[in-house]
Amino acid sequence: MSKPIYVTEPSLPPLEEFIPYLKRIWDNKWLTNNGEFHQEFETRLAEYLGVKYVSLFTNGMIALQVGMQALRITGEVITTPFTFVATPHAIHWNNCQPVFCDIEPETFTMDPDKVEALITPRTTAIMPVHVYGNPCCNGELKQIADTYGLKLFYDAAHGFGVKKDGVSVCNWGDLSMLSFHATKVFNTFEGGALVTNDEKMKSRIDFLKNFGFADEVTVVAPGSNGKMDEFRAAYGLLQLERVDGEIVKRKRVAEHYRQALKEVPGIQILHDQVGIQHNYAYFPVRIHAEQYGMSRDGLYDRLKERNIMSRRYFYPLCSDFPTYRSLPSAMPSNLPVATKIAQEILCLPMFADLREEMQQLIINEIYVHAK
Ligand SMILES: Cc1ncc(COP(=O)(O)O)c(C=O)c1O
């Protein structure tokens, strides 16, 4: 059998380009705690994203948890069930309760028209997700947050490089979290960041990600350990030089899929939105079983038999996991759009170096089962 085609494959810089960075780390013997690569990477990332401040983290999950502490979020937090479990888990780890809001059928992001009905006296924040890199409806969400005095904290794990009208989505809300996990458009093996335009918030985050230390003898809060080390910060600097080229390659893969699949009945493709610079992080399609002639799970299995590893992102919904399913907002009848899409969604392999002949195998397999 041929080698598996995975849903994603990380892009790595040439090893020889990384060696001088390693040599410098070995010479300096400064491995973590705000070293020179850490500082430079924060500055360069802020420039790249067009934001004032970036705080690097060891991964996106810790960044989410610390961000909630930094914003002093308590009680109930309105979020989406159509996300990776890290989003509600971060809420849970902060002793808060996730309240699930249904999503929009076009972009799969939180439906702002359904948020207000979920607000109670215990609500302190909204945590939407730019799922697949599709920007949320920031205008409406910000207006609700401002009206009700709520924090707006974006899970932008998928949003690296995404811009609306030329501005990074990381500028939105009180805070945004990025993930640099190996599966993301921009990876540092593991890694993440919090992004803010508020100087005081940046320093509070930096204390909290380092056990709460403000200086050698002052601990201002029960912080965590979320610091990124020098190895990954150096690697991130190298990756930053390449990421625009990676996104261009991903766009080519997306366009080829769109062109090839547009005539297949029952396969619904997402298109680029006007005014949005996308990052092509994922290639989700909706399978309408009646028209296509096979269910999403059927196609997933057939692809797997051919060693093509698609993923049912995001299925099951977070609201269906045992930790959350007894919450009143988790009832499927409250989440009709998310419930339907979770049954139909399939993410096809998408990465910068997906070769055309490999992509053709995937496309052929999808055609074979069409009505
Ligand atoms: C939407 C979302 N939020 C949070 C995370 C957590 O990020 P990390 O894996 O860097 O901890 C991820 C991905 O892994 C994610 O997809």
The ligand as a MOL file (V3000), in Angstrom:
LIG
                    3D

  0  0  0     0  0            999 V3000
M  V30 BEGIN CTAB
M  V30 COUNTS 16 16 0 0 0
M  V30 BEGIN ATOM
M  V30 1 C -9.3870 26.1280 18.1460 0
M  V30 2 C -8.2070 25.7040 18.9530 0
M  V30 3 N -8.0280 26.2270 20.1860 0
M  V30 4 C -6.9780 25.8880 20.9490 0
M  V30 5 C -6.0260 24.9920 20.5160 0
M  V30 6 C -4.9190 24.6080 21.4330 0
M  V30 7 O -3.6730 24.9750 20.9350 0
M  V30 8 P -2.3670 24.1230 21.3030 0
M  V30 9 O -2.4440 22.8260 20.5920 0
M  V30 10 O -1.2560 25.0020 20.7860 0
M  V30 11 O -2.3290 23.9720 22.7690 0
M  V30 12 C -6.1720 24.4320 19.2280 0
M  V30 13 C -5.2510 23.4800 18.6140 0
M  V30 14 O -4.5220 22.7410 18.8820 0
M  V30 15 C -7.2910 24.7700 18.4410 0
M  V30 16 O -7.4840 24.2280 17.2310 0
M  V30 END ATOM
M  V30 BEGIN BOND
M  V30 1 1 1 2
M  V30 2 1 2 3
M  V30 3 2 2 15
M  V30 4 2 3 4
M  V30 5 1 4 5
M  V30 6 1 5 6
M  V30 7 2 5 12
M  V30 8 1 6 7
M  V30 9 1 7 8
M  V30 10 2 8 9
M  V30 11 1 8 10
M  V30 12 1 8 11
M  V30 13 1 12 13
M  V30 14 1 12 15
M  V30 15 2 13 14
M  V30 16 1 15 16
M  V30 END BOND
M  V30 END CTAB
M  END
